[in-house]
Amino acid sequence: MSPRGVYAMTDHEPLVLRFDPQTVDHLGAKMYSHLPNALAELVANAYDADATNVLIRIEADSAISISDDGHGMSRDDVADKYLRIGRNRRQDSPSGLTEGGGRPVSGKKGLGKLALFGIGKRIELSTTRAHSAQATTIVLDYDDMRSAEGAYEPVEGNQPASESEHGTFIRLRQLKRSTPINAEELSVSLSRLFNYFGADFQVTVESASGESFPISRQLRLSAIQVEFEWAFPQSWRVDDEVGSARQISGVIVSAKSPLKQALRGITLYVNGRLANEPEFFGSSESSFAFSYLTGYLNVDFLDALVPDVIATDRRAIDWDTDETLLLKIQLQQLMVRLGQEWRRLRAEARKAIIDTEVGGSTEEWVSSIHAEEQESVRELVTAIESDQIDMSTTQQGDLIKLVQRVAPPHAEFVWRHLHPEIQAATSKHYVMGDYYTAVQEAIKRYVSTAKLWSNIDESDASKIVSNAFGDNGPLKVFKRYMLSNDFDVQTEKNVENGQKQISMGIVMGFRNPMAHEEVERLHSSGAFTNDDCLDALSIVSHLTRRMFDAKTDHT
């Protein structure tokens, strides 16, 4: 429907709007103070008029217009329908369907026209039906209506119209808001007020600069990074009697990060229109889970209830009837269940991601720590992985990796800071829990290195270390300190002989006595434990470090 700007007088009886002056305020200006909610009434009217296209244009002169290609209205329609406050549109349609027969009528109370006075003071309307040569035009002025004594005659006129033209055009002037209207934000807000956008009903918001923002069902969730999704009716359980029997459909999702307050909650729609603003229906479930949940459910069966349970401004449902109370209980139970499922699914997903980040199962890593610090590390990791922590999975993974750097797998082995040669020879066996073999390999590496460096032609380990070290051996572990410090010669002799005696003790104490015992028996009996292994490795590591610092008699 094209905009009309000229109003020619007519020869008919004047059009009259009859009302109680307070009605305009109570059901219009005061009830519809939000722009999206007021415009939603016009979108609903266009839907009921079987329109397929609606254009909401933000105009440069502080005005906003709405045009549709619906059936439009004749002058009699304007008089009998549009200017009649409180008309129940459904009484004019016994089938409950629109004129075209393809849509359920969404309008019911006949009060939507007053919504526009909540956002502007002047309404200009132009409408025509197909095959009509004229378009009916009227102007409604808020201040004039308020001063009228119950019978208001709007400025009326008509204009020539093409017989192929049909639809309605409305322009709102003298808007009450002083801030600019953001077309994109308006489109998102409107997307949350309806659920019947689709190929046969397209609504577009156009900015003053001409930029278009189509509205779709997906728009309400477009800014959300969805992590999990529950589709209904598929997600109803057998014991969800109301949800299943009433064929309640919809989609509920959880976001990857906490939602803005305005996006939280489950919206209820009735025949495609908002019936209850987003909420969690008084559920006692953790509010933390609710900061991630959003979505909508279609509860169309409420439309048939008598008396009407949907508030005039379509922002709330009357929960104090038998039918709505049963629905509310069902929704409360659903919120509890989804909260629990969300925590379980999120914990599993987070664990999988974190395990990937740290290169394996966090539980396997923590369990590999045999020191008493294991439980402290577990508590710290559990706290970081908790869904009560308000941080992204990536941030959690970074923290876990930081903890892993401090307490790596088999931390007690790493914390010993063994000599690199001893680590290389023993780590594989230690990780496998083969403690005896780990010590054996450490001693072998130590003895073989001593043999190589001292050029001793001997195969017996005890004889090798006996000949390689001591005050008469070629490997001097203390000589480097004698060169730069004024130590007593006897001190040097004692240290060198100490290296020899400890080396012989390691061979005699950890290698020879157990050389013929079965490794499994040593492990299962407790005769050689994790602590025994680490203590022995520490001694061998000390001797190895001394040996690597040694200087032979030839240097």
C-alpha distance (Angstrom), angle and dihedral (degrees) to the residues before:
residue distance angle dihedral
M1 . . .
S2 3.80 . .
P3 3.83 123.2 .
R4 3.79 118.9 -97.6
G5 3.75 122.8 -146.9
V6 3.85 105.8 170.9
Y7 3.79 124.1 67.8
A8 3.83 116.4 -157.0
M9 3.80 117.1 -167.2
T10 3.82 119.0 -112.3
D11 3.81 133.6 -141.1
H12 3.83 94.3 -131.1
E13 3.77 128.9 101.2
P14 3.80 106.6 -79.3
L15 3.77 118.9 -90.5
V16 3.80 111.3 -111.5
L17 3.78 132.3 -162.3
R18 3.81 110.0 -157.3
F19 3.77 119.5 -162.2
D20 3.77 148.7 131.0
P21 3.83 104.3 -91.6
Q22 3.81 90.8 -129.9
T23 3.80 90.1 57.5
V24 3.79 92.6 72.6
D25 3.79 90.4 57.4
H26 3.79 100.4 39.0
L27 3.79 97.0 44.0
G28 3.77 99.1 28.5
A29 3.77 124.8 20.9
K30 3.80 95.8 31.2
M31 3.80 99.9 35.8
Y32 3.80 98.4 46.5
S33 3.79 106.9 43.6
H34 3.82 95.0 138.8
L35 3.79 117.4 84.2
P36 3.84 97.2 -140.3
N37 3.81 93.5 50.0
A38 3.80 92.4 49.3
L39 3.80 93.8 47.0
A40 3.79 88.7 47.2
E41 3.80 88.4 69.5
L42 3.80 90.0 59.7
V43 3.80 91.5 46.7
A44 3.81 88.7 51.5
N45 3.81 90.5 49.7
A46 3.80 89.4 52.3
Y47 3.80 90.2 50.1
D48 3.80 91.2 50.7
A49 3.81 88.3 49.4
D50 3.83 88.8 59.3
A51 3.80 92.2 -113.4
T52 3.79 117.3 167.2
N53 3.80 97.2 -167.1
V54 3.79 130.6 40.4
L55 3.79 124.2 -179.8
I56 3.79 121.4 -164.3
R57 3.78 108.5 -167.7
I58 3.79 124.9 -168.6
E59 3.78 103.8 -147.3
A60 3.76 127.5 -149.5
D61 3.81 95.7 -122.7
S62 3.83 96.2 66.5
A63 3.77 91.8 -89.3
I64 3.77 135.3 115.1
S65 3.80 127.7 -152.1
I66 3.80 134.5 -163.0
S67 3.79 122.7 -162.2
D68 3.81 130.2 178.6
D69 3.79 138.6 179.0
G70 3.80 95.9 -133.9
H71 3.80 127.0 129.5
G72 3.79 91.7 -75.7
M73 3.82 124.5 -154.4
S74 3.77 135.6 -84.0
R75 3.80 119.7 -138.6
D76 3.81 89.2 -97.1
D77 3.81 89.6 51.4
V78 3.79 89.9 52.8
A79 3.80 90.8 50.5
D80 3.80 97.8 42.8
K81 3.79 100.7 33.5
Y82 3.78 116.0 17.3
L83 3.80 96.7 40.5
R84 3.77 93.4 43.7
I85 3.79 111.9 94.8
G86 3.79 115.7 -147.8
R87 3.79 96.4 18.5
N88 3.79 111.3 156.7
R89 3.77 103.7 -139.0
R90 3.79 91.8 -162.2
Q91 3.78 92.0 63.6
D92 3.80 87.1 64.0
S93 3.81 89.1 54.2
P94 3.82 112.4 50.0
S95 3.81 89.7 -175.9
G96 3.79 90.9 57.3
L97 3.80 89.1 -126.8
T98 3.79 131.4 117.1
E99 3.80 123.5 -101.4
G100 3.80 91.0 -89.0
G101 3.80 90.0 50.9
G102 3.78 95.6 -131.0
R103 3.79 102.4 97.3
P104 3.79 136.0 51.1
V105 3.80 110.3 -116.0
S106 3.81 109.7 -105.9
G107 3.81 99.4 -173.8
K108 3.76 115.9 83.2
K109 3.79 117.3 151.6
G110 3.81 102.2 45.9
L111 3.80 92.2 -131.6
G112 3.80 100.5 107.8
K113 3.79 93.6 96.2
L114 3.80 89.6 65.4
A115 3.81 90.3 56.2
L116 3.78 90.8 78.8
F117 3.79 91.3 64.8
G118 3.78 86.8 64.2
I119 3.80 89.8 69.7
G120 3.82 106.0 24.0
K121 3.80 142.3 20.9
R122 3.80 101.9 -140.8
I123 3.81 127.1 53.5
E124 3.80 121.1 -170.5
L125 3.81 115.0 -169.0
S126 3.79 130.6 -173.8
T127 3.80 121.2 175.8
T128 3.78 139.6 164.7
R129 3.76 139.3 173.8
A130 3.78 126.4 -133.6
H131 3.81 115.4 -84.4
S132 3.80 90.6 22.2
A133 3.78 119.2 125.9
Q134 3.79 93.3 -154.3
A135 3.78 138.6 52.6
T136 3.79 119.1 -145.1
T137 3.80 114.9 -132.1
I138 3.80 130.0 -170.2
V139 3.79 137.4 170.0
L140 3.80 121.8 -148.0
D141 3.80 117.5 -162.5
Y142 3.80 119.0 -162.7
D143 3.81 96.7 -151.3
D144 3.81 92.4 47.1
M145 3.80 91.1 50.0
R146 3.81 91.6 50.2
S147 3.80 90.7 53.1
A148 3.82 94.2 46.0
E149 3.79 117.6 96.5
G150 3.77 100.1 -124.0
A151 3.81 97.3 -60.1
Y152 3.79 117.7 76.8
E153 3.79 124.4 -176.3
P154 3.81 109.5 -157.7
V155 3.79 120.5 -150.4
E156 3.80 104.7 -89.5
G157 3.75 135.8 -165.0
N158 3.77 144.2 142.3
Q159 3.75 137.9 -134.1
P160 3.77 136.5 -162.8
A161 3.78 113.1 -91.1
S162 3.78 135.7 -171.5
E163 3.80 112.1 -106.2
S164 3.81 89.4 -128.9
E165 3.78 91.0 55.1
H166 3.80 120.9 96.6
G167 3.78 136.6 159.1
T168 3.77 142.2 68.0
F169 3.79 133.9 -79.0
I170 3.81 122.8 -165.0
R171 3.78 127.5 -179.0
L172 3.80 123.1 -168.2
R173 3.77 117.2 -154.0
Q174 3.79 134.9 179.7
L175 3.78 91.7 38.2
K176 3.78 114.7 -158.2
R177 3.80 94.9 -137.7
S178 3.78 119.9 84.9
T179 3.80 98.4 -164.5
P180 3.83 120.6 87.7
I181 3.81 117.1 -98.1
N182 3.79 113.3 -116.1
A183 3.80 106.6 -142.9
E184 3.80 95.4 -157.7
E185 3.80 93.6 49.4
L186 3.81 90.0 47.1
S187 3.81 91.0 53.2
V188 3.81 91.3 51.8
S189 3.81 91.5 47.6
L190 3.81 91.9 50.3
S191 3.80 91.0 48.5
R192 3.80 88.1 64.0
L193 3.80 93.3 52.8
F194 3.80 97.2 58.2
N195 3.75 139.4 40.7
Y196 3.79 102.1 -171.7
F197 3.77 102.0 80.7
G198 3.78 112.6 129.6
A199 3.78 145.8 113.4
D200 3.81 92.2 -50.7
F201 3.80 95.2 46.3
Q202 3.78 118.2 38.5
V203 3.78 123.4 175.5
T204 3.79 123.1 -171.0
V205 3.79 131.2 -174.1
E206 3.79 114.9 -150.7
S207 3.80 123.2 -162.1
A208 3.79 124.6 -136.9
S209 3.81 88.0 -100.9
G210 3.81 91.8 54.6
E211 3.81 99.1 -103.9
S212 3.81 111.9 146.9
F213 3.81 127.4 -140.3
P214 3.82 112.9 -172.5
I215 3.80 115.9 -153.5
S216 3.79 119.9 -133.4
R217 3.78 140.3 165.3
Q218 3.79 88.8 -105.9
L219 3.80 94.3 53.7
R220 3.80 93.8 79.7
L221 3.81 90.0 60.7
S222 3.81 98.3 31.8
A223 3.80 95.0 100.8
I224 3.80 93.0 49.2
Q225 3.79 123.5 95.2
V226 3.78 97.7 -141.3
E227 3.80 117.5 -145.2
F228 3.81 102.5 171.4
E229 3.80 132.8 11.1
W230 3.79 135.3 -160.9
A231 3.82 116.9 -164.1
F232 3.79 120.9 -160.1
P233 2.98 141.8 -111.6
Q234 3.83 84.6 20.5
S235 3.81 92.8 60.6
W236 3.80 95.8 53.6
R237 3.79 113.6 109.2
V238 3.78 126.5 -135.8
D239 3.80 91.2 -103.6
D240 3.83 92.7 50.6
E241 3.80 91.3 97.3
V242 3.80 99.8 169.5
G243 3.79 95.2 43.3
S244 3.79 93.4 48.9
A245 3.81 99.6 38.1
R246 3.81 93.4 46.4
Q247 3.81 92.2 46.1
I248 3.78 92.5 -127.8
S249 3.80 108.8 -173.3
G250 3.77 134.8 -176.4
V251 3.78 145.6 99.7
I252 3.80 130.8 -86.0
V253 3.80 120.7 -172.5
S254 3.76 138.3 -178.8
A255 3.79 120.9 -139.1
K256 3.79 125.7 -133.4
S257 3.80 90.6 -123.1
P258 3.82 133.9 25.1
L259 3.80 113.0 -68.6
K260 3.77 126.2 -127.8
Q261 3.78 111.0 -96.3
A262 3.81 92.1 -108.7
L263 3.81 91.7 58.0
R264 3.79 98.2 49.3
G265 3.77 122.4 102.0
I266 3.79 141.2 39.6
T267 3.81 117.9 -75.0
L268 3.80 120.3 -147.3
Y269 3.80 120.8 -144.9
V270 3.79 128.7 -168.3
N271 3.80 115.0 -159.8
G272 3.77 90.1 -20.6
R273 3.81 98.5 -49.0
L274 3.76 130.3 103.6
A275 3.80 110.9 -95.0
N276 3.80 101.8 163.8
E277 3.78 128.5 20.1
P278 3.82 119.0 -123.1
E279 3.80 113.7 -67.8
F280 3.81 142.9 132.4
F281 3.81 95.8 -117.6
G282 3.79 97.3 -117.9
S283 3.79 93.9 -61.3
S284 3.79 115.2 167.5
E285 3.79 91.4 -142.1
S286 3.82 118.0 126.9
S287 3.77 110.9 -71.0
F288 3.82 87.9 -143.0
A289 3.81 91.1 70.1
F290 3.80 89.6 47.2
S291 3.79 91.4 60.5
Y292 3.82 86.9 70.7
L293 3.83 102.2 41.0
T294 3.80 128.3 91.3
G295 3.79 138.2 146.0
Y296 3.78 143.5 103.9
L297 3.79 142.6 -94.1
N298 3.80 128.9 -157.1
V299 3.81 110.5 -133.4
D300 3.80 98.0 175.0
F301 3.81 94.2 157.8
L302 3.82 89.3 75.3
D303 3.80 89.5 70.8
A304 3.80 91.6 71.0
L305 3.80 95.9 51.9
V306 3.80 119.3 112.9
P307 2.94 122.1 -119.5
D308 3.79 98.0 35.4
V309 3.82 111.7 -100.8
I310 3.81 97.2 -168.3
A311 3.81 117.7 92.5
T312 3.79 118.2 -117.4
D313 3.80 93.1 -111.1
R314 3.83 89.3 46.7
R315 3.77 94.2 -126.5
A316 3.81 100.5 114.0
I317 3.79 143.4 25.8
D318 3.79 123.9 -133.3
W319 3.81 101.0 -115.0
D320 3.81 94.7 -174.3
T321 3.80 98.4 87.5
D322 3.80 125.8 90.5
E323 3.81 93.8 -112.2
T324 3.79 96.8 45.0
L325 3.81 92.6 44.3
L326 3.81 90.2 56.8
L327 3.80 88.7 49.0
K328 3.79 91.9 49.9
I329 3.81 92.0 51.0
Q330 3.81 89.5 50.1
L331 3.81 90.9 50.3
Q332 3.81 91.9 47.6
Q333 3.80 89.9 53.1
L334 3.78 89.7 48.1
M335 3.79 92.2 51.7
V336 3.81 91.2 51.8
R337 3.80 91.6 49.3
L338 3.80 94.5 46.5
G339 3.79 90.4 48.0
Q340 3.79 90.0 54.3
E341 3.79 93.6 44.1
W342 3.79 90.4 47.6
R343 3.80 92.1 54.6
R344 3.80 91.9 48.2
L345 3.81 95.1 45.8
R346 3.78 92.7 43.5
A347 3.80 92.2 49.2
E348 3.81 90.5 50.9
A349 3.80 92.7 46.6
R350 3.78 93.7 45.5
K351 3.79 91.3 48.0
A352 3.79 91.5 51.0
I353 3.81 91.9 49.5
I354 3.79 93.9 43.8
D355 3.80 91.5 47.1
T356 3.79 87.8 53.7
E357 3.80 90.9 47.5
V358 3.82 93.2 51.9
G359 3.79 94.5 38.6
G360 3.80 100.6 -111.4
S361 3.77 146.5 8.8
T362 3.78 113.0 -34.0
E363 3.80 89.4 -147.0
E364 3.80 92.0 54.1
W365 3.78 89.5 48.9
V366 3.82 94.7 48.4
S367 3.81 92.1 43.6
S368 3.81 89.5 54.3
I369 3.80 89.3 66.3
H370 3.81 106.8 92.0
A371 3.79 96.0 179.7
E372 3.79 122.0 100.2
E373 3.81 87.8 -104.1
Q374 3.81 89.3 74.0
E375 3.80 94.2 92.4
S376 3.80 92.6 47.7
V377 3.80 90.5 51.4
R378 3.82 90.3 48.2
E379 3.81 92.0 51.6
L380 3.80 91.0 49.2
V381 3.81 93.3 48.7
T382 3.81 91.6 46.1
A383 3.81 90.5 52.0
I384 3.81 92.0 50.4
E385 3.82 92.8 47.2
S386 3.80 92.6 47.9
D387 3.82 117.9 118.3
Q388 3.80 86.5 -134.1
I389 3.80 89.0 74.0
D390 3.80 109.9 95.3
M391 3.80 98.3 -141.3
S392 3.77 138.5 99.6
T393 3.79 122.8 -92.5
T394 3.80 88.6 -112.8
Q395 3.79 90.8 56.2
Q396 3.78 90.2 47.8
G397 3.80 89.9 50.5
D398 3.81 90.9 51.1
L399 3.80 90.9 52.2
I400 3.80 92.0 47.2
K401 3.81 90.0 51.3
L402 3.80 89.4 51.1
V403 3.81 90.3 52.7
Q404 3.80 89.0 46.9
R405 3.79 90.2 55.0
V406 3.79 89.5 55.6
A407 3.80 95.0 40.3
P408 3.83 106.7 23.2
P409 3.81 124.9 -179.5
H410 3.82 109.1 -62.8
A411 3.79 86.7 12.4
E412 3.80 94.9 176.3
F413 3.83 88.4 61.3
V414 3.80 92.2 48.1
W415 3.80 93.3 43.4
R416 3.84 89.5 60.1
H417 3.84 88.1 68.6
L418 3.78 91.1 -146.7
H419 3.78 119.9 -165.7
P420 3.85 110.0 -82.6
E421 3.81 91.3 -116.1
I422 3.79 91.4 54.7
Q423 3.81 92.1 45.2
A424 3.80 90.7 51.9
A425 3.79 92.7 49.7
T426 3.80 97.9 44.7
S427 3.83 113.6 26.4
K428 3.82 95.6 88.1
H429 3.79 92.7 52.7
Y430 3.79 94.3 42.0
V431 3.81 93.3 52.4
M432 3.81 89.2 51.5
G433 3.81 89.9 52.6
D434 3.81 92.4 -113.8
Y435 3.79 93.5 135.6
Y436 3.79 98.2 163.4
T437 3.81 92.9 53.1
A438 3.81 89.7 47.3
V439 3.80 91.1 58.2
Q440 3.80 91.4 43.7
E441 3.80 90.8 53.4
A442 3.80 91.5 47.4
I443 3.81 91.4 52.9
K444 3.82 91.3 45.6
R445 3.82 91.0 52.5
Y446 3.80 91.3 48.2
V447 3.81 95.0 46.8
S448 3.81 95.2 43.9
T449 3.81 91.3 50.7
A450 3.81 91.0 48.7
K451 3.82 89.8 50.0
L452 3.80 92.1 49.5
W453 3.78 95.7 47.6
S454 3.82 95.4 43.4
N455 3.82 95.4 44.8
I456 3.78 91.7 -132.4
D457 3.80 116.4 165.3
E458 3.78 97.2 -147.1
S459 3.83 135.8 114.2
D460 3.80 101.4 -164.2
A461 3.81 110.0 94.4
S462 3.80 94.7 -146.8
K463 3.81 92.2 52.2
I464 3.80 91.9 46.1
V465 3.81 94.8 56.8
S466 3.82 91.5 38.1
N467 3.79 91.3 56.7
A468 3.81 97.7 36.5
F469 3.81 97.7 54.2
G470 3.81 137.5 39.1
D471 3.77 131.3 67.8
N472 3.81 89.4 -59.5
G473 3.84 97.3 42.4
P474 3.83 125.7 99.2
L475 3.82 95.5 -123.2
K476 3.81 109.0 77.1
V477 3.79 111.3 -169.6
F478 3.82 96.0 -179.0
K479 3.77 103.0 37.2
R480 3.82 94.1 94.3
Y481 3.80 89.5 60.3
M482 3.80 92.3 48.8
L483 3.79 90.1 58.2
S484 3.79 93.9 59.6
N485 3.82 102.2 29.1
D486 3.79 135.0 54.3
F487 3.81 96.4 -120.4
D488 3.78 121.8 159.9
V489 3.79 115.3 -103.0
Q490 3.80 89.8 -124.2
T491 3.82 89.4 57.8
E492 3.77 90.0 55.5
K493 3.79 91.0 48.5
N494 3.81 92.2 49.8
V495 3.81 93.5 50.3
E496 3.80 93.2 47.4
N497 3.80 92.0 49.2
G498 3.81 89.5 45.0
Q499 3.83 90.0 57.8
K500 3.80 88.1 51.3
Q501 3.80 96.1 47.6
I502 3.82 95.1 45.6
S503 3.82 90.3 48.0
M504 3.79 90.9 51.8
G505 3.82 89.5 46.3
I506 3.80 92.1 52.4
V507 3.79 90.9 51.6
M508 3.77 93.3 45.0
G509 3.80 96.8 39.8
F510 3.82 103.1 41.9
R511 3.78 107.0 20.4
N512 3.76 113.7 32.8
P513 3.84 101.3 40.8
M514 3.79 94.3 52.2
A515 3.77 100.0 32.3
H516 3.78 93.6 104.5
E517 3.82 98.8 41.9
E518 3.78 122.1 101.1
V519 3.80 110.8 -102.7
E520 3.83 92.7 -136.3
R521 3.81 91.8 54.1
L522 3.79 90.8 50.1
H523 3.80 90.0 51.7
S524 3.80 99.8 42.9
S525 3.79 95.2 43.5
G526 3.77 93.8 56.5
A527 3.79 90.2 -124.3
F528 3.78 90.6 125.2
T529 3.80 114.3 29.7
N530 3.77 137.8 177.8
D531 3.80 90.0 -94.5
D532 3.82 91.8 49.1
C533 3.78 88.8 52.5
L534 3.80 95.0 49.7
D535 3.79 93.0 46.3
A536 3.81 91.4 50.2
L537 3.80 92.3 45.9
S538 3.79 90.2 51.0
I539 3.81 90.4 55.5
V540 3.81 92.5 47.8
S541 3.82 89.3 46.0
H542 3.82 90.3 53.2
L543 3.81 91.3 50.4
T544 3.80 91.3 46.2
R545 3.80 92.5 50.6
R546 3.82 89.8 50.9
M547 3.81 90.5 47.8
F548 3.81 92.6 51.7
D549 3.79 88.3 52.4
A550 3.81 91.4 49.2
K551 3.77 125.3 112.3
T552 3.77 121.6 -152.8
D553 3.77 123.1 -128.9
H554 3.78 87.5 -102.7
T555 3.83 94.3 64.2
